[in-house]
């Protein structure tokens, strides 16, 4: 009998300790959310909710924000509902869900648009304080300009984007890591630029990033990346639309003054013709190159200290990043 009583006491104590830890965590999450409501919206995004709650007891945290408003600079984003979920025993893996629609306004330009979708979900996983994987997946996105009336900007069947840790680029001693980027958009339609049923993919790598995400908000992040010798490699930015296609590859870095150095190779077919008068005839050869026998165009753009060259001819200037 005494053993049963002792076991019951232990169970009660464990449940009480677990419950206390959960409620402490819920209170901490709530206080952090409240701090976002008082942010200035300039240096730090200001986030407010029509209603806010934390559930999921006892094995997880489900954070729900309905009628969310996010203000950052001149941009305001509204969402019908946001939800984030994490398990108590695995708090570094977070799932995020959003309800359609999402509204976007820019006070500076006066632009207004709305994104509708069938589903939107994201996830973030850390390895220690290093990004393990961040993903965003959207089904049936439709983007409309809403300044006067709904005007279709773009729609697709499916879109997804991923940031993926590259373990082979991790240098624990130097505190540096690498991230791969991958984006895919299926059946993209954008009437304004005559894109119909296109498939777009983007793949790139970036090395020499800090391996602690807690430093990502610091003002000198880009300078530290440059000082470490960081390089962004564009492995492939591709688009196909019927008989038309484009592709860009290259590598870019920054010098000590924040100026871009690198090279980008461009190849396309059927795209130049769609641009019409958007590019003056006398500049087309300079920008996209001369047509080959099959109707494709190829060009290599070299960039030195922010100055872009096509061959030996200066073609433009990129402003310093910092």
BELWO-V945421 format. One record per pair of residues at least 24 apart in sequence whose ideal C-beta (glycine too) atoms are under 7 Angstrom apart, sorted by sequence separation. I is the first residue (numbers start at 1). GAP is how many residues later the second one is. D is the distance in Angstrom with one decimal. If there is no record, write none. Layout:
((I & GAP & D) (I & GAP & D))
This chain:
((30 & 24 & 6.0) (61 & 24 & 6.9) (78 & 24 & 6.9) (97 & 24 & 5.1) (117 & 24 & 4.6) (136 & 24 & 6.6) (160 & 24 & 5.5) (206 & 24 & 6.8) (207 & 24 & 5.8) (245 & 24 & 5.5) (286 & 24 & 5.5) (29 & 25 & 5.4) (45 & 25 & 5.6) (46 & 25 & 4.5) (60 & 25 & 6.2) (61 & 25 & 5.2) (77 & 25 & 6.5) (78 & 25 & 4.3) (96 & 25 & 6.7) (135 & 25 & 6.9) (136 & 25 & 4.9) (180 & 25 & 5.2) (244 & 25 & 6.1) (246 & 25 & 5.1) (272 & 25 & 5.6) (45 & 26 & 6.8) (60 & 26 & 6.4) (77 & 26 & 6.9) (95 & 26 & 6.9) (96 & 26 & 4.2) (115 & 26 & 6.1) (116 & 26 & 4.6) (159 & 26 & 4.7) (206 & 26 & 4.8) (244 & 26 & 3.0) (269 & 26 & 5.7) (45 & 27 & 4.3) (60 & 27 & 4.8) (77 & 27 & 5.5) (96 & 27 & 6.9) (135 & 27 & 4.8) (178 & 27 & 6.3) (179 & 27 & 5.5) (243 & 27 & 5.7) (244 & 27 & 5.8) (269 & 27 & 4.1) (286 & 27 & 6.7) (26 & 28 & 4.3) (59 & 28 & 6.3) (60 & 28 & 5.9) (95 & 28 & 5.2) (115 & 28 & 5.2) (158 & 28 & 4.5) (178 & 28 & 6.6) (204 & 28 & 6.4) (205 & 28 & 4.6) (226 & 28 & 4.3) (268 & 28 & 6.7) (56 & 29 & 6.8) (59 & 29 & 5.6) (75 & 29 & 6.9) (76 & 29 & 4.9) (94 & 29 & 6.8) (133 & 29 & 6.8) (134 & 29 & 4.2) (156 & 29 & 5.1) (157 & 29 & 4.9) (178 & 29 & 4.2) (204 & 29 & 6.0) (267 & 29 & 6.4) (268 & 29 & 5.1) (286 & 29 & 6.0) (41 & 30 & 4.1) (94 & 30 & 5.0) (113 & 30 & 6.3) (114 & 30 & 5.3) (133 & 30 & 6.8) (156 & 30 & 6.1) (157 & 30 & 4.0) (179 & 30 & 6.2) (204 & 30 & 5.0) (205 & 30 & 6.5) (41 & 31 & 6.2) (42 & 31 & 6.2) (75 & 31 & 5.5) (113 & 31 & 6.3) (133 & 31 & 5.4) (156 & 31 & 5.6) (178 & 31 & 6.7) (204 & 31 & 5.6) (267 & 31 & 5.0) (29 & 32 & 6.4) (74 & 32 & 5.4) (93 & 32 & 4.6) (113 & 32 & 5.2) (114 & 32 & 5.2) (131 & 32 & 6.1) (133 & 32 & 6.6) (156 & 32 & 4.6) (176 & 32 & 5.1) (177 & 32 & 5.3) (203 & 32 & 4.4) (266 & 32 & 6.8) (74 & 33 & 4.4) (92 & 33 & 6.4) (113 & 33 & 5.8) (132 & 33 & 5.2) (176 & 33 & 6.6) (203 & 33 & 4.9) (266 & 33 & 4.7) (29 & 34 & 5.9) (74 & 34 & 4.1) (92 & 34 & 4.0) (112 & 34 & 4.8) (131 & 34 & 5.7) (154 & 34 & 6.5) (155 & 34 & 5.3) (176 & 34 & 6.8) (177 & 34 & 3.8) (22 & 35 & 5.5) (26 & 35 & 6.7) (112 & 35 & 5.1) (130 & 35 & 6.3) (154 & 35 & 6.7) (175 & 35 & 6.2) (176 & 35 & 6.0) (201 & 35 & 6.9) (202 & 35 & 5.0) (265 & 35 & 5.1) (266 & 35 & 7.0) (22 & 36 & 5.7) (25 & 36 & 6.4) (111 & 36 & 6.7) (154 & 36 & 4.2) (175 & 36 & 5.4) (153 & 37 & 6.8) (175 & 37 & 6.7) (201 & 37 & 5.1) (263 & 37 & 6.5) (264 & 37 & 4.8) (127 & 38 & 6.3) (169 & 38 & 5.0) (263 & 38 & 6.9) (19 & 39 & 6.8) (152 & 39 & 5.9) (153 & 39 & 6.6) (166 & 39 & 6.6) (200 & 39 & 4.6) (263 & 39 & 5.2) (18 & 40 & 6.3) (113 & 40 & 6.7) (263 & 40 & 6.9) (170 & 41 & 6.4) (198 & 41 & 5.6) (199 & 41 & 5.3) (262 & 41 & 5.2) (198 & 42 & 6.4) (261 & 42 & 5.9) (198 & 43 & 3.9) (260 & 43 & 5.2) (261 & 43 & 5.9) (197 & 44 & 6.7) (261 & 44 & 6.8) (196 & 45 & 6.2) (195 & 46 & 5.7) (259 & 46 & 4.6) (260 & 46 & 5.3) (130 & 47 & 5.3) (259 & 47 & 3.8) (131 & 48 & 6.3) (255 & 50 & 6.2) (176 & 52 & 6.0) (260 & 58 & 4.9) (259 & 61 & 5.2) (258 & 62 & 3.9) (257 & 63 & 5.9) (258 & 63 & 4.4) (258 & 64 & 3.9) (22 & 66 & 6.7) (254 & 67 & 5.9) (194 & 80 & 5.1) (130 & 81 & 4.5) (131 & 82 & 6.1) (129 & 83 & 4.5) (129 & 84 & 5.7) (129 & 85 & 5.9) (222 & 99 & 5.9) (223 & 99 & 5.8) (222 & 100 & 5.4))
